[in-house]
């Protein structure tokens, strides 16, 4: 039973409060309990004042008691709201820190690409953006106000026992039944259905399309602006429709709630009236107990369930993600790691499939890459070219088989030491909103090495090293897609100057023109001479410059050799090469410059 309670998202939410900020959490609970006790104290103070007036007693003390209680009720509420807002912000920060740690700590990236974790990851990322519910600072305030009412109602019920034992029980049952009657048919259950989550995701996506600058050009060019707004509106209306349907479902339970509450309160107030008429209680006791009976109504169904659901869902998601992500992003770690050294690479009988996938990307892959040579990898989409780069970076471990460097299994090497030997440019390379210097050398390097890397990548003269690459900063600038790609290449070339021995280039020049790509790759080969370079590209004008070319298909190497050798083989490489060559039938461009693409 205790384990079941502790596994509840609501319990996890309350355990997070002291982790986010122990002093604020303690103050939050203190104010909550104090505010919860004030309605009962006010009822007692009013009864005492009436009794004093009846008996012509001294009014100073009773009036002071009523005044202090009333002032506290008014003053503590805004203080509690401020504390709740700050505590909610701390909870949001703690959750973001936990999520960041859960995402970054595993040495691999399997946990970030696992579809089984996508739902929790979406909830954990989006909880404080106001799309799926109020942000955390508002939720904590809503929860505080609802708990104050709940505790206040219970406190009134406890004091009401002085009148008769059964009255508070009847009132608690009557008002408490509204939680079950109304919640069972409320929208709160529907919030976690696949339909609602789907509508939330689609609404969030359409919203991002409308407000983010990246899709702005295509939205206007293809006339999709109205479509994005309409799609967002449609999905949000679907959510409102679900709420409306749930509200209609509550019509019958609401009638039952009214009946139960009317009967319970009727019995208690009938008993109070009878006791007053019979002279068993005085006017002061009647007023006190009547206020207490009314105060018990604060336990009725309100916003607690809704706000607690909204606050506990991301907490539970984050709490589930850390233990789930750790094994999925784990890599085989040798207790006595061997230092990484550059050398011949051999991929031996390698098999690999992504988490949750049934199809193997590689099934018995064998490939040897001599140290200091360049290898181009080509193949159809889905052949596993980018996956191979991920495995060589050791972002994943193979399911079976091995990747060896100088005869040592990559899993026997220190992950950090190996990655110091590897540099890469992926298709989705990162664009830091930082100065050019930090974009080229995030871990730091000498300015002369950074400038040399920029020259080698054909990116010299783009900006000063201290210029932020974002227009949102003073003196900042933005770059074109091709310029950004050259900066990413410079990042890899700078790492070579810092000691990297393996360069992985996954479509590194896709945003450059054909002639520019060939020129840049010639520069890269010159700058990485003596370093193992692996190029993944669809453009054969670049591929042909590599020492050897590997053709991947269905998880295996089907052709391997130099450009001339593979052309003479008249196989798959020759077929792909000829198909692409037909696209370039003109010998010169509109400026009269000769194409040099084949």
C-alpha positions as CSV (number, residue, x, y, z in Angstrom):
1,X,0.0,0.0,0.0
2,X,2.8,2.4,1.0
3,X,4.7,1.5,-2.2
4,X,1.6,2.2,-4.3
5,X,1.2,5.6,-2.7
6,X,4.8,6.5,-3.2
7,X,4.6,5.6,-6.9
8,X,1.7,8.0,-7.4
9,X,2.6,11.2,-9.4
10,X,1.0,13.4,-6.8
11,X,3.3,11.9,-4.1
12,X,6.3,12.4,-6.3
13,X,5.3,16.1,-6.8
14,X,5.3,16.8,-3.1
15,X,8.6,15.0,-2.5
16,X,10.2,17.2,-5.2
17,X,9.3,20.5,-3.3
18,X,12.0,20.2,-0.6
19,X,14.5,19.1,-3.3
20,X,13.8,22.2,-5.3
21,X,14.2,24.5,-2.2
22,X,14.0,23.2,1.3
23,X,13.5,26.6,3.0
24,X,10.8,27.7,0.6
25,X,9.1,24.3,0.9
26,X,9.1,24.5,4.7
27,X,7.7,28.1,4.6
28,X,5.1,27.0,1.9
29,X,3.8,24.2,4.2
30,X,3.9,26.4,7.3
31,X,1.8,29.1,5.6
32,X,-0.5,26.5,4.1
33,X,-1.3,24.9,7.5
34,X,-1.6,28.3,9.2
35,X,-4.1,29.5,6.6
36,X,-5.9,26.2,6.8
37,X,-6.4,26.7,10.6
38,X,-7.6,30.3,10.4
39,X,-11.3,29.7,9.3
40,X,-11.9,27.5,12.3
41,X,-10.1,30.0,14.6
42,X,-12.2,32.8,13.1
43,X,-15.4,30.9,13.9
44,X,-14.3,30.3,17.5
45,X,-13.3,34.0,17.8
46,X,-16.6,35.2,16.5
47,X,-18.5,32.9,18.9
48,X,-16.4,34.2,21.8
49,X,-17.2,37.8,20.8
50,X,-20.9,37.1,20.6
51,X,-20.8,35.4,23.9
52,X,-19.0,38.3,25.5
53,X,-21.5,40.7,24.1
54,X,-24.4,38.6,25.5
55,X,-22.9,38.6,28.9
56,X,-21.8,42.3,28.8
57,X,-18.2,41.3,29.2
58,X,-15.0,43.2,28.3
59,X,-14.8,43.4,24.5
60,X,-11.1,44.3,24.0
61,X,-9.7,40.7,24.0
62,X,-12.5,39.2,21.8
63,X,-12.3,42.0,19.3
64,X,-8.5,41.8,19.2
65,X,-8.8,38.0,18.6
66,X,-11.3,38.5,15.7
67,X,-9.2,41.4,14.3
68,X,-6.0,39.5,14.3
69,X,-7.5,36.4,12.8
70,X,-9.2,38.4,10.1
71,X,-6.1,40.4,9.2
72,X,-4.0,37.2,9.1
73,X,-6.5,35.7,6.7
74,X,-6.1,38.7,4.4
75,X,-2.4,39.2,4.7
76,X,-1.1,35.6,4.6
77,X,-2.8,34.9,1.3
78,X,-0.7,37.2,-0.9
79,X,2.4,36.2,1.0
80,X,1.6,32.6,0.3
81,X,1.0,33.3,-3.3
82,X,4.4,34.9,-3.6
83,X,6.1,32.0,-1.9
84,X,4.2,29.6,-4.1
85,X,5.2,31.4,-7.3
86,X,8.9,31.3,-6.2
87,X,8.7,27.7,-5.2
88,X,7.0,26.8,-8.5
89,X,9.9,28.5,-10.4
90,X,12.4,26.6,-8.3
91,X,10.5,23.3,-9.0
92,X,10.6,24.1,-12.8
93,X,14.3,24.8,-12.5
94,X,14.9,21.6,-10.6
95,X,13.0,19.6,-13.2
96,X,14.9,21.2,-16.1
97,X,18.2,20.5,-14.3
98,X,17.1,16.8,-13.8
99,X,16.0,16.5,-17.3
100,X,19.2,18.0,-18.7
101,X,21.2,15.7,-16.5
102,X,19.2,12.6,-17.5
103,X,19.7,13.6,-21.2
104,X,23.4,14.5,-21.0
105,X,24.8,12.0,-18.4
106,X,24.6,8.8,-20.5
107,X,27.7,8.6,-22.8
108,X,25.6,7.3,-25.7
109,X,22.5,8.8,-27.4
110,X,20.2,5.8,-27.6
111,X,18.0,7.2,-24.9
112,X,17.3,10.3,-27.0
113,X,16.3,8.4,-30.0
114,X,14.2,5.7,-28.3
115,X,10.6,6.0,-29.3
116,X,9.5,4.4,-26.1
117,X,10.7,7.4,-24.2
118,X,9.3,10.0,-26.6
119,X,6.1,10.6,-24.7
120,X,7.7,11.3,-21.4
121,X,10.4,13.4,-23.0
122,X,7.7,15.5,-24.7
123,X,5.9,16.1,-21.4
124,X,9.1,16.9,-19.6
125,X,10.3,19.3,-22.2
126,X,7.0,21.2,-22.7
127,X,5.6,21.4,-19.2
128,X,6.5,25.0,-18.5
129,X,5.5,26.5,-21.9
130,X,1.8,26.9,-21.2
131,X,0.7,24.7,-24.1
132,X,-0.4,21.6,-22.2
133,X,-1.3,23.4,-19.0
134,X,-0.4,26.4,-16.8
135,X,3.3,26.8,-16.0
136,X,4.6,25.4,-12.8
137,X,4.7,28.6,-10.8
138,X,0.9,29.0,-11.4
139,X,0.2,25.3,-10.7
140,X,1.9,25.5,-7.3
141,X,-0.1,28.5,-6.4
142,X,-3.3,26.8,-7.5
143,X,-2.4,23.7,-5.4
144,X,-1.6,25.9,-2.4
145,X,-5.0,27.6,-2.6
146,X,-6.8,24.3,-3.0
147,X,-5.0,22.7,-0.1
148,X,-5.7,25.6,2.1
149,X,-9.4,25.1,1.5
150,X,-9.1,21.3,2.0
151,X,-7.2,21.7,5.3
152,X,-9.5,24.5,6.4
153,X,-12.5,22.3,5.9
154,X,-10.9,19.5,7.8
155,X,-10.0,21.9,10.7
156,X,-13.6,23.1,10.9
157,X,-14.8,19.5,10.9
158,X,-12.4,18.7,13.8
159,X,-13.7,21.6,15.9
160,X,-17.3,20.8,15.1
161,X,-16.9,17.5,17.0
162,X,-17.5,19.7,20.1
163,X,-21.1,20.0,19.0
164,X,-21.9,16.4,18.2
165,X,-19.8,13.5,17.0
166,X,-21.9,12.7,13.9
167,X,-22.2,16.2,12.4
168,X,-18.6,16.5,11.0
169,X,-18.7,13.0,9.7
170,X,-21.9,13.6,7.8
171,X,-20.6,16.9,6.3
172,X,-17.2,15.4,5.4
173,X,-18.9,12.5,3.6
174,X,-21.4,14.8,1.9
175,X,-18.8,17.3,0.6
176,X,-16.1,14.7,0.1
177,X,-18.4,12.6,-2.2
178,X,-18.1,15.4,-4.7
179,X,-14.5,14.5,-5.3
180,X,-15.5,11.0,-6.5
181,X,-18.7,11.9,-8.2
182,X,-17.4,14.8,-10.2
183,X,-13.9,13.6,-10.9
184,X,-15.0,10.2,-12.2
185,X,-16.7,11.9,-15.1
186,X,-14.5,15.0,-15.4
187,X,-12.0,15.9,-18.1
188,X,-9.2,15.0,-15.7
189,X,-9.3,11.4,-16.8
190,X,-9.4,12.4,-20.5
191,X,-6.2,14.5,-20.2
192,X,-4.1,11.4,-20.4
193,X,-5.6,9.7,-23.5
194,X,-3.8,9.2,-26.7
195,X,-6.3,11.4,-28.5
196,X,-5.7,14.4,-26.1
197,X,-1.9,14.0,-26.2
198,X,-2.0,13.8,-30.0
199,X,-4.0,17.0,-30.2
200,X,-1.6,18.7,-27.8
201,X,1.4,17.7,-29.8
202,X,-0.2,18.8,-33.1
203,X,-1.3,22.1,-31.6
204,X,2.2,22.8,-30.2
205,X,3.8,21.9,-33.5
206,X,1.4,24.3,-35.4
207,X,2.0,27.0,-32.9
208,X,5.8,26.7,-33.4
209,X,5.3,26.9,-37.1
210,X,3.5,30.1,-36.7
211,X,5.9,31.9,-34.3
212,X,9.4,30.5,-35.1
213,X,11.4,32.4,-37.7
214,X,12.8,29.3,-39.5
215,X,9.5,28.2,-41.2
216,X,8.4,31.8,-41.8
217,X,9.7,31.8,-45.5
218,X,8.0,28.6,-46.6
219,X,4.7,29.4,-44.7
220,X,4.4,32.6,-46.7
221,X,5.8,31.3,-50.0
222,X,3.4,28.3,-50.1
223,X,0.5,30.2,-48.6
224,X,0.5,28.1,-45.4
225,X,0.2,30.9,-42.8
226,X,-3.6,30.5,-42.5
227,X,-3.2,26.8,-42.6
228,X,-0.9,26.8,-39.6
229,X,-3.3,29.1,-37.6
230,X,-6.3,27.0,-38.6
231,X,-4.5,23.8,-37.7
232,X,-3.5,25.2,-34.3
233,X,-7.1,26.4,-33.7
234,X,-8.5,23.0,-34.8
235,X,-6.4,21.1,-32.4
236,X,-7.1,23.4,-29.5
237,X,-10.8,23.3,-30.3
238,X,-10.6,19.5,-30.1
239,X,-9.2,19.8,-26.6
240,X,-12.0,22.2,-25.6
241,X,-14.5,19.8,-27.1
242,X,-13.2,17.0,-24.9
243,X,-13.6,19.3,-21.9
244,X,-17.1,20.2,-23.0
245,X,-18.0,16.6,-23.4
246,X,-16.7,15.8,-20.0
247,X,-18.6,18.7,-18.5
248,X,-21.8,17.4,-20.0
249,X,-21.0,14.0,-18.5
250,X,-20.9,15.6,-15.1
251,X,-24.6,16.8,-15.3
252,X,-25.9,13.6,-13.7
253,X,-23.1,13.3,-11.1
254,X,-23.6,17.0,-10.3
255,X,-27.3,16.4,-9.6
256,X,-26.3,13.5,-7.2
257,X,-23.7,15.8,-5.6
258,X,-26.3,18.5,-4.9
259,X,-28.7,15.9,-3.4
260,X,-26.1,14.4,-1.1
261,X,-24.8,17.8,0.0
262,X,-28.4,19.1,0.6
263,X,-29.3,16.1,2.7
264,X,-26.1,16.2,4.8
265,X,-26.2,19.9,5.4
266,X,-30.0,19.7,6.1
267,X,-29.4,17.2,8.8
268,X,-26.7,19.2,10.5
269,X,-28.4,22.6,10.4
270,X,-31.7,20.9,11.6
271,X,-29.7,19.6,14.6
272,X,-28.2,23.0,15.2
273,X,-31.6,24.7,15.0
274,X,-33.2,22.1,17.4
275,X,-30.4,22.5,19.9
276,X,-30.7,26.3,19.9
277,X,-34.5,26.2,20.2
278,X,-34.3,23.7,23.1
279,X,-31.8,25.9,24.9
280,X,-29.0,23.2,24.7
281,X,-26.7,25.7,23.1
282,X,-26.5,29.5,23.3
283,X,-26.3,32.1,20.5
284,X,-22.5,32.1,20.7
285,X,-22.3,28.3,20.2
286,X,-24.9,28.5,17.4
287,X,-22.9,31.1,15.5
288,X,-19.6,29.2,16.0
289,X,-21.0,25.8,15.0
290,X,-22.9,27.3,12.0
291,X,-19.7,28.9,10.7
292,X,-17.8,25.6,11.3
293,X,-20.5,23.7,9.4
294,X,-20.2,26.1,6.5
295,X,-16.4,25.9,6.7
296,X,-16.5,22.2,6.1
297,X,-17.8,22.9,2.6
298,X,-14.2,23.9,1.7
299,X,-13.3,20.3,1.2
300,X,-15.6,20.1,-1.8
301,X,-14.3,19.2,-5.3
302,X,-12.5,22.2,-6.7
303,X,-9.3,23.0,-8.7
304,X,-7.0,20.7,-6.6
305,X,-7.4,17.7,-8.9
306,X,-6.8,19.7,-12.1
307,X,-3.8,21.7,-10.8
308,X,-2.3,18.7,-9.1
309,X,-2.6,16.6,-12.3
310,X,-0.9,19.4,-14.3
311,X,1.9,19.7,-11.8
312,X,2.5,16.1,-11.1
313,X,2.6,14.8,-14.7
314,X,5.9,16.4,-15.7
315,X,7.4,15.6,-12.3
316,X,6.5,11.9,-12.8
317,X,7.8,12.0,-16.3
318,X,11.2,13.4,-15.3
319,X,11.4,10.9,-12.4
320,X,10.7,8.1,-14.8
321,X,13.2,9.4,-17.4
322,X,16.3,9.3,-15.4
323,X,16.3,5.6,-14.5
324,X,14.9,4.7,-18.0
325,X,17.4,6.8,-19.9
326,X,20.5,5.7,-18.1
327,X,20.5,2.1,-19.4
328,X,19.3,3.0,-22.9
329,X,22.1,5.6,-23.3
330,X,24.7,3.4,-21.6
331,X,27.8,2.0,-23.3
332,X,30.0,-0.9,-22.4
333,X,32.6,0.4,-20.0
334,X,35.8,-1.5,-19.4
335,X,36.8,-1.2,-15.8
336,X,40.5,-0.8,-16.9
337,X,40.2,1.4,-20.0
338,X,43.1,1.5,-22.4
339,X,44.2,4.8,-23.8
340,X,42.9,5.6,-27.3
341,X,45.5,5.8,-30.0
342,X,44.9,6.5,-33.7
343,X,45.4,3.5,-36.0
344,X,43.9,1.1,-38.5
345,X,40.1,0.8,-38.2
346,X,38.5,-2.6,-38.7
347,X,34.8,-3.3,-38.5
348,X,34.3,-7.0,-38.0
349,X,31.0,-8.9,-38.4
350,X,29.0,-5.9,-37.0
351,X,25.3,-6.0,-36.4
352,X,23.2,-3.2,-35.1
353,X,19.5,-2.1,-34.8
354,X,18.1,1.0,-33.1
355,X,16.2,0.7,-29.8
356,X,12.7,-0.5,-30.5
357,X,13.4,-1.2,-34.2
358,X,12.9,-4.7,-35.7
359,X,15.0,-4.1,-38.8
360,X,18.7,-4.3,-38.5
361,X,20.7,-1.4,-40.0
362,X,23.8,-3.6,-40.2
363,X,23.9,-7.4,-40.4
364,X,27.4,-8.7,-40.6
365,X,29.2,-5.6,-41.8
366,X,32.9,-6.0,-42.5
367,X,35.2,-3.1,-43.4
368,X,38.8,-2.2,-42.9
369,X,40.1,1.5,-43.1
370,X,43.9,1.9,-43.0
371,X,45.1,4.7,-40.8
372,X,45.8,8.0,-42.6
373,X,43.6,7.2,-45.7
374,X,40.4,8.7,-46.9
375,X,37.2,6.6,-47.4
376,X,34.0,7.8,-49.0
377,X,30.8,6.0,-48.1
378,X,27.9,6.0,-50.5
379,X,24.6,4.2,-50.7
380,X,20.9,4.6,-50.9
381,X,19.0,6.5,-48.2
382,X,18.6,4.2,-45.2
383,X,21.7,2.2,-46.1
384,X,23.3,3.1,-42.7
385,X,25.8,5.7,-43.6
386,X,25.0,8.1,-40.8
387,X,24.6,5.1,-38.4
388,X,28.1,4.1,-39.2
389,X,29.3,7.5,-38.2
390,X,27.5,7.3,-34.9
391,X,29.0,3.9,-34.2
392,X,32.5,5.2,-35.0
393,X,31.9,8.1,-32.7
394,X,30.8,5.5,-30.1
395,X,27.4,7.1,-29.6
396,X,26.1,3.6,-29.8
397,X,27.7,0.2,-29.2
398,X,27.1,-2.6,-31.8
399,X,24.7,-5.4,-30.9
400,X,27.3,-7.9,-31.9
401,X,30.6,-7.9,-33.7
402,X,33.2,-5.3,-33.1
403,X,34.9,-2.0,-34.2
404,X,38.6,-2.3,-33.6
405,X,41.4,0.3,-33.7
406,X,44.9,-1.1,-34.0
407,X,43.5,-4.5,-33.0
408,X,41.8,-3.2,-29.8
409,X,38.0,-3.4,-29.4
410,X,36.6,0.2,-29.2
411,X,34.6,-1.0,-26.1
412,X,37.9,-1.6,-24.4
413,X,39.0,2.0,-24.9
414,X,38.2,5.0,-22.7
415,X,35.1,6.7,-24.3
416,X,36.4,10.2,-23.5
417,X,39.9,9.4,-24.7
418,X,38.6,7.9,-28.0
419,X,36.3,10.9,-28.6
420,X,39.3,13.2,-28.2
421,X,40.7,11.4,-31.3
422,X,37.5,11.8,-33.3
423,X,35.9,14.9,-34.9
424,X,32.8,15.0,-37.0
425,X,30.5,17.2,-39.0
426,X,27.0,15.8,-39.1
427,X,24.1,16.8,-41.4
428,X,22.4,18.4,-38.4
429,X,25.5,20.2,-37.1
430,X,25.0,22.6,-34.2
431,X,25.0,26.3,-34.6
432,X,26.1,28.0,-31.4
433,X,24.7,31.5,-30.7
434,X,28.2,32.3,-29.6
435,X,31.2,34.2,-31.0
436,X,32.9,32.8,-34.1
437,X,35.9,31.8,-32.0
438,X,33.7,29.6,-29.7
439,X,31.8,28.1,-32.7
440,X,35.1,26.9,-34.2
441,X,36.7,25.8,-30.9
442,X,34.1,25.2,-28.2
443,X,36.7,23.6,-25.9
444,X,39.2,26.4,-26.7
445,X,42.2,26.6,-29.0
446,X,44.9,29.1,-30.0
447,X,43.6,31.9,-32.3
448,X,46.2,31.0,-34.9
449,X,44.8,27.4,-35.1
450,X,41.3,28.8,-35.3
451,X,42.2,31.2,-38.1
452,X,44.1,28.4,-40.0
453,X,41.1,26.1,-39.7
454,X,38.8,28.8,-41.1
455,X,41.1,29.3,-44.0
456,X,41.3,25.5,-44.7
457,X,37.5,25.4,-44.7
458,X,37.2,28.4,-47.0
459,X,35.6,30.4,-44.2
460,X,38.2,33.1,-43.6
461,X,36.9,36.7,-43.7
462,X,33.4,35.8,-42.5
463,X,33.6,37.8,-39.3
464,X,36.0,38.7,-36.5
465,X,36.6,35.9,-34.0
466,X,34.8,37.8,-31.3
467,X,31.6,38.5,-33.4
468,X,28.5,36.6,-32.0
469,X,26.9,34.5,-34.7
470,X,23.4,35.6,-33.9
471,X,21.6,38.9,-34.7
472,X,20.0,39.0,-31.3
473,X,23.3,40.2,-29.7
474,X,25.0,43.6,-30.0
475,X,27.3,43.5,-32.9
476,X,26.1,40.0,-33.9
477,X,25.6,38.7,-37.4
478,X,23.9,35.7,-39.0
479,X,25.4,33.5,-41.7
480,X,24.0,31.8,-44.7
481,X,23.5,28.0,-44.7
482,X,26.7,27.5,-46.8
483,X,28.7,29.8,-44.5
484,X,27.5,27.9,-41.4
485,X,28.6,24.7,-43.0
486,X,32.1,26.1,-43.6
487,X,32.2,27.1,-39.9
488,X,31.2,23.5,-38.9
489,X,34.0,22.2,-41.2
490,X,36.4,24.6,-39.6
491,X,35.4,23.2,-36.2
492,X,36.4,19.7,-37.4
493,X,39.7,20.9,-38.9
494,X,40.6,22.8,-35.7
495,X,40.1,19.6,-33.8
496,X,42.6,17.9,-36.1
497,X,45.1,20.6,-35.3
498,X,44.4,19.9,-31.6
499,X,45.2,16.2,-32.1
500,X,42.2,14.4,-33.5
501,X,43.1,11.4,-35.7
502,X,39.8,10.5,-37.2
503,X,37.6,12.9,-39.2
504,X,33.9,11.9,-40.0
505,X,32.1,14.1,-42.5
506,X,28.4,13.3,-43.0
507,X,27.1,15.4,-45.9
508,X,29.5,18.2,-44.8
509,X,29.0,20.4,-47.9
510,X,25.3,19.8,-48.8
511,X,24.6,23.5,-48.8
512,X,27.5,24.4,-51.1
513,X,27.4,24.5,-54.8
514,X,29.0,21.6,-56.7
515,X,32.2,23.5,-57.7
516,X,32.5,24.9,-54.2
517,X,32.1,21.5,-52.6
518,X,34.8,20.0,-54.7
519,X,37.2,22.8,-53.8
520,X,36.4,22.6,-50.1
521,X,36.9,18.9,-50.0
522,X,40.3,19.2,-51.7
523,X,41.2,21.7,-49.0
524,X,40.0,19.3,-46.3
525,X,42.0,16.4,-47.7
526,X,45.1,18.6,-47.8
527,X,44.5,19.8,-44.2
528,X,43.9,16.2,-42.9
529,X,46.7,14.5,-44.8
530,X,48.0,11.7,-42.5
531,X,44.6,11.6,-40.7
532,X,41.9,9.0,-41.3
533,X,39.0,10.7,-43.1
534,X,35.6,9.2,-43.7
535,X,33.3,11.1,-46.0
536,X,29.6,10.4,-46.4
537,X,28.1,12.2,-49.4
538,X,25.6,11.8,-52.2
539,X,27.7,13.9,-54.6
540,X,30.1,11.9,-56.7
541,X,32.1,15.0,-57.6
542,X,33.4,14.9,-54.0
543,X,33.3,11.1,-53.5
544,X,35.8,10.5,-56.4
545,X,38.5,12.4,-54.6
546,X,38.7,9.8,-51.8
547,X,41.4,7.1,-51.7
548,X,38.7,4.4,-51.6
549,X,35.0,4.3,-52.0
550,X,32.6,2.0,-50.1
551,X,29.1,1.2,-51.3
552,X,26.7,0.2,-48.6
553,X,23.5,-1.8,-49.2
554,X,21.3,-3.8,-46.8
555,X,23.7,-3.5,-44.0
556,X,26.8,-4.8,-45.9
557,X,29.6,-3.6,-48.1
558,X,28.8,-4.6,-51.6
559,X,31.6,-2.7,-53.4
560,X,34.9,-1.3,-52.2
561,X,37.7,0.3,-54.2
562,X,39.0,3.4,-55.9
563,X,36.9,5.5,-58.3
564,X,38.5,4.1,-61.5
565,X,38.3,0.6,-60.1
566,X,34.6,0.8,-59.3
567,X,33.8,2.4,-62.6
568,X,35.6,-0.5,-64.4
569,X,33.6,-3.0,-62.2
570,X,30.4,-1.7,-63.8
571,X,28.4,-2.4,-60.7
572,X,26.2,-0.4,-58.3
573,X,28.7,2.5,-58.0
574,X,28.9,2.9,-61.8
575,X,25.1,2.9,-62.0
576,X,24.7,5.6,-59.3
577,X,27.6,7.6,-60.8
578,X,26.1,7.6,-64.3
579,X,22.6,8.5,-63.1
580,X,24.0,11.6,-61.3
581,X,26.3,12.5,-64.2
582,X,23.3,12.8,-66.6
583,X,22.1,15.8,-64.5
584,X,25.2,17.8,-65.6
585,X,25.0,17.8,-69.4
586,X,26.1,21.4,-69.8
587,X,29.8,22.1,-70.0
588,X,29.6,25.7,-68.8
589,X,27.3,27.7,-66.5
590,X,25.6,31.0,-67.3
591,X,28.8,32.9,-66.5
592,X,30.8,30.8,-69.0
593,X,32.8,29.0,-66.3
594,X,33.5,25.3,-66.9
595,X,31.9,22.7,-64.7
596,X,34.3,20.3,-63.2
597,X,32.0,17.8,-61.6
598,X,33.0,14.3,-62.9
